[in-house]
Amino acid sequence: MNRYLSSVRSLWLRLRLNEIGPLVSMAACGLFAWAFIALAGEVLEGETHAFDSVVLLALRNPHNLADPIGPGWLEESARDFTGLGGYAILTLLTAAAVAYLLMAGKRAAALLVLASVVGGALLSAGLKLGFERPRPDLVPHATRVYTASFPSGHAMLSAITYLTLGALLARMEKSRRIKAFIMGLAIALTLLVGASRVYLGVHWPSDVLAGWAVGAAWASLCWFVALQLQRKGQVERPGETSLPPEADRT
């Protein structure tokens, strides 16, 4: 028993779980992963269908299910918001972030961002193929869709991209208020993208909740890895650069 406890304590310290950053990131990963698994089980058993249907119908004109509730500008705004989670926008944003980090000499951080987003995209595709849940047929779709429904790729990839980039930018700031603003903005963008998918009728609400959960779990896991690599000097600390001093002055 003592040997077992000693091994657990050694692993705990090796993973730096006695420090607030690694502990919070790993706890968040476990919590969001558990939420996704629990929700996926409910979806497979059909337990979410009543909830999904009520929410979708509540967002439509009862006299015309092709018409989302609210003024016309709200529907157009929803299309704009949903575009923020599209593959084209997220690819462009990721490429710009990676290019910036490379030019700033933060090569390891650039690789981490790229691995986080590309890995998340592959995970999203794999989950969609595994579940193969059909898109909602309860209301007409207000935008085009091409893949399976569960989990929402827009919700998942926006969570991964915006939360990862938000955490990276927050590390560069000393002010807690600015850190909170950056992370709050990242979370708000993630929520807007996911909510727009339900409003436009292209996802069941449970698809979006699952996308948020698995996306946040993946982002938390990537952040945990970043903190481990940072301790070993394989990822730069805030303000550090991989460029030689003479390159920094050019």
C-alpha positions as CSV (number, residue, x, y, z in Angstrom):
1,M,0.0,0.0,0.0
2,N,2.8,2.4,0.9
3,R,4.6,1.6,-2.4
4,Y,1.3,2.3,-4.3
5,L,0.8,5.6,-2.5
6,S,4.5,6.5,-3.1
7,S,4.1,5.9,-6.8
8,V,0.9,8.0,-7.0
9,R,2.6,10.8,-5.1
10,S,5.6,10.6,-7.5
11,L,3.4,10.7,-10.6
12,W,1.4,13.6,-9.0
13,L,4.5,15.7,-8.5
14,R,6.0,14.7,-11.9
15,L,2.9,16.0,-13.6
16,R,3.0,19.1,-11.4
17,L,-0.5,18.6,-10.1
18,N,0.6,20.3,-6.9
19,E,0.6,23.5,-8.9
20,I,-2.6,25.4,-9.7
21,G,-2.1,25.6,-13.5
22,P,-1.7,21.9,-14.3
23,L,-4.2,20.9,-11.7
24,V,-7.0,23.2,-13.0
25,S,-6.3,22.3,-16.7
26,M,-6.4,18.5,-15.9
27,A,-9.5,18.9,-13.8
28,A,-11.2,20.8,-16.5
29,C,-10.2,18.2,-19.1
30,G,-11.7,15.4,-16.9
31,L,-14.9,17.4,-16.2
32,F,-15.6,18.3,-19.8
33,A,-14.7,14.8,-21.0
34,W,-17.1,13.2,-18.5
35,A,-19.8,15.7,-19.6
36,F,-19.4,14.7,-23.2
37,I,-19.4,10.9,-22.4
38,A,-22.5,11.3,-20.3
39,L,-24.3,13.4,-23.0
40,A,-23.2,11.0,-25.8
41,G,-24.8,8.1,-23.8
42,E,-28.1,10.0,-23.5
43,V,-28.1,10.8,-27.2
44,L,-27.5,7.2,-28.2
45,E,-30.4,6.1,-26.0
46,G,-32.6,8.8,-27.4
47,E,-33.1,10.5,-24.1
48,T,-32.4,14.0,-25.5
49,H,-34.9,13.9,-28.3
50,A,-37.7,15.6,-26.4
51,F,-35.4,18.4,-25.1
52,D,-33.9,18.9,-28.6
53,S,-37.3,19.1,-30.2
54,V,-38.7,21.6,-27.7
55,V,-35.7,23.9,-28.1
56,L,-35.7,23.8,-31.9
57,L,-39.5,24.4,-32.2
58,A,-39.3,27.2,-29.7
59,L,-36.9,29.0,-32.0
60,R,-39.3,28.9,-35.0
61,N,-42.4,30.7,-36.0
62,P,-45.2,28.1,-35.2
63,H,-47.1,29.2,-38.3
64,N,-44.0,28.8,-40.6
65,L,-41.2,26.5,-39.4
66,A,-38.9,27.8,-42.1
67,D,-38.9,31.2,-40.3
68,P,-36.7,31.5,-37.2
69,I,-38.2,33.8,-34.5
70,G,-37.1,37.4,-34.4
71,P,-36.5,40.1,-37.0
72,G,-34.7,39.4,-40.3
73,W,-31.5,41.1,-39.2
74,L,-31.2,38.5,-36.4
75,E,-31.2,35.6,-38.8
76,E,-28.5,37.4,-40.9
77,S,-26.5,38.0,-37.8
78,A,-26.8,34.3,-36.9
79,R,-25.3,33.4,-40.3
80,D,-22.4,35.8,-39.6
81,F,-21.8,34.3,-36.2
82,T,-21.9,30.8,-37.5
83,G,-19.3,31.7,-40.1
84,L,-16.9,32.4,-37.3
85,G,-16.8,28.7,-36.6
86,G,-16.5,27.6,-40.2
87,Y,-13.5,25.7,-41.4
88,A,-12.4,28.6,-43.7
89,I,-12.4,31.2,-41.0
90,L,-10.8,29.0,-38.4
91,T,-8.1,27.8,-40.9
92,L,-7.3,31.4,-41.8
93,L,-7.2,32.5,-38.1
94,T,-5.0,29.6,-37.2
95,A,-2.6,30.2,-40.1
96,A,-2.4,33.9,-39.1
97,A,-1.7,33.0,-35.5
98,V,1.0,30.4,-36.4
99,A,2.6,32.8,-38.8
100,Y,2.7,35.5,-36.1
101,L,4.2,33.2,-33.5
102,L,6.9,32.0,-36.0
103,M,7.8,35.6,-36.8
104,A,8.0,36.3,-33.1
105,G,10.4,33.4,-32.7
106,K,7.9,31.3,-30.6
107,R,8.3,28.2,-32.7
108,A,7.2,25.7,-30.1
109,A,4.1,27.8,-29.3
110,A,3.3,27.9,-33.0
111,L,3.6,24.1,-33.3
112,L,1.4,23.7,-30.2
113,V,-1.4,25.9,-31.7
114,L,-1.2,24.0,-35.0
115,A,-1.2,20.6,-33.3
116,S,-4.1,21.6,-31.1
117,V,-6.4,22.8,-34.0
118,V,-5.4,20.1,-36.5
119,G,-5.7,17.4,-33.8
120,G,-9.1,18.8,-32.8
121,A,-10.3,18.7,-36.4
122,L,-9.3,15.1,-36.8
123,L,-11.0,14.2,-33.5
124,S,-14.2,16.0,-34.7
125,A,-14.2,14.1,-38.0
126,G,-13.6,10.8,-36.2
127,L,-16.5,11.4,-33.7
128,K,-18.9,12.4,-36.5
129,L,-18.1,9.2,-38.4
130,G,-18.4,7.1,-35.2
131,F,-21.8,8.5,-34.2
132,E,-23.3,9.3,-37.6
133,R,-26.2,11.1,-36.2
134,P,-28.5,12.6,-38.9
135,R,-29.1,16.3,-39.0
136,P,-32.4,17.7,-37.6
137,D,-35.3,17.1,-39.9
138,L,-37.8,18.8,-37.6
139,V,-37.3,22.3,-39.1
140,P,-35.9,23.5,-42.4
141,H,-32.2,24.3,-42.4
142,A,-31.3,28.0,-42.8
143,T,-27.8,27.3,-44.1
144,R,-26.1,24.5,-45.9
145,V,-24.6,21.4,-44.1
146,Y,-22.4,18.6,-45.4
147,T,-21.5,16.3,-42.5
148,A,-23.1,14.3,-39.7
149,S,-24.7,16.1,-36.8
150,F,-23.0,14.8,-33.6
151,P,-21.0,16.5,-32.1
152,S,-21.3,20.0,-33.7
153,G,-18.0,20.6,-35.5
154,H,-18.5,24.4,-35.5
155,A,-19.1,24.3,-31.7
156,M,-16.2,22.0,-31.1
157,L,-13.6,23.6,-33.3
158,S,-14.5,27.2,-32.3
159,A,-14.0,26.1,-28.6
160,I,-10.7,24.6,-29.4
161,T,-9.4,27.5,-31.6
162,Y,-10.7,30.4,-29.6
163,L,-10.0,29.0,-26.2
164,T,-6.5,27.9,-27.2
165,L,-5.6,31.3,-28.7
166,G,-7.3,33.1,-25.9
167,A,-5.3,31.3,-23.3
168,L,-2.1,32.0,-25.3
169,L,-2.8,35.7,-25.5
170,A,-3.8,35.9,-21.9
171,R,-0.4,34.5,-20.9
172,M,1.2,37.5,-22.5
173,E,-0.6,39.9,-20.3
174,K,0.2,40.9,-16.7
175,S,-3.1,42.6,-15.9
176,R,-5.8,40.3,-14.5
177,R,-8.5,42.4,-16.0
178,I,-7.1,42.1,-19.5
179,K,-6.6,38.4,-19.0
180,A,-10.2,38.1,-18.0
181,F,-11.3,40.2,-20.9
182,I,-9.4,38.0,-23.4
183,M,-10.7,34.8,-22.0
184,G,-14.2,36.2,-21.7
185,L,-14.1,37.2,-25.4
186,A,-12.9,33.7,-26.4
187,I,-15.8,32.1,-24.5
188,A,-18.3,34.5,-25.9
189,L,-17.3,33.8,-29.5
190,T,-17.5,30.1,-28.8
191,L,-21.0,30.4,-27.3
192,L,-22.2,32.6,-30.1
193,V,-21.1,30.1,-32.8
194,G,-22.7,27.2,-31.1
195,A,-26.0,29.0,-30.4
196,S,-26.2,30.2,-34.0
197,R,-26.1,26.5,-35.1
198,V,-29.2,25.7,-33.1
199,Y,-31.0,28.9,-34.2
200,L,-30.4,28.1,-37.8
201,G,-31.8,24.7,-37.3
202,V,-28.7,22.8,-38.5
203,H,-27.9,21.1,-35.2
204,W,-29.8,19.6,-32.3
205,P,-29.0,21.5,-29.0
206,S,-27.4,18.3,-27.7
207,D,-25.0,18.3,-30.7
208,V,-23.8,21.8,-29.7
209,L,-23.5,21.0,-26.0
210,A,-21.4,17.9,-26.9
211,G,-19.3,20.0,-29.2
212,W,-18.6,22.6,-26.5
213,A,-17.8,19.8,-24.0
214,V,-15.4,17.9,-26.1
215,G,-13.8,21.1,-27.5
216,A,-13.2,22.5,-24.0
217,A,-11.8,19.1,-22.9
218,W,-9.4,19.0,-25.8
219,A,-8.3,22.6,-25.3
220,S,-7.7,21.9,-21.6
221,L,-5.7,18.8,-22.4
222,C,-3.5,20.8,-24.9
223,W,-3.0,23.5,-22.3
224,F,-1.9,20.9,-19.7
225,V,0.6,19.5,-22.3
226,A,1.8,23.1,-22.9
227,L,2.4,23.6,-19.2
228,Q,4.4,20.3,-19.0
229,L,6.5,21.2,-22.0
230,Q,7.1,24.7,-20.7
231,R,8.6,23.4,-17.5
232,K,11.1,21.3,-19.6
233,G,11.9,24.4,-21.6
234,Q,10.4,23.0,-24.8
235,V,7.7,25.8,-24.9
236,E,8.6,29.4,-24.4
237,R,7.4,31.2,-21.3
238,P,5.5,34.5,-21.7
239,G,7.8,37.1,-23.2
240,E,10.5,34.6,-24.2
241,T,11.6,34.1,-27.8
242,S,13.4,31.4,-29.7
243,L,15.2,33.9,-32.0
244,P,18.8,34.7,-31.3
245,P,19.3,38.2,-29.7
246,E,20.6,39.7,-33.0
247,A,17.5,38.5,-34.8
248,D,15.2,40.1,-32.3
249,R,16.8,43.5,-33.0
250,T,16.2,43.3,-36.7
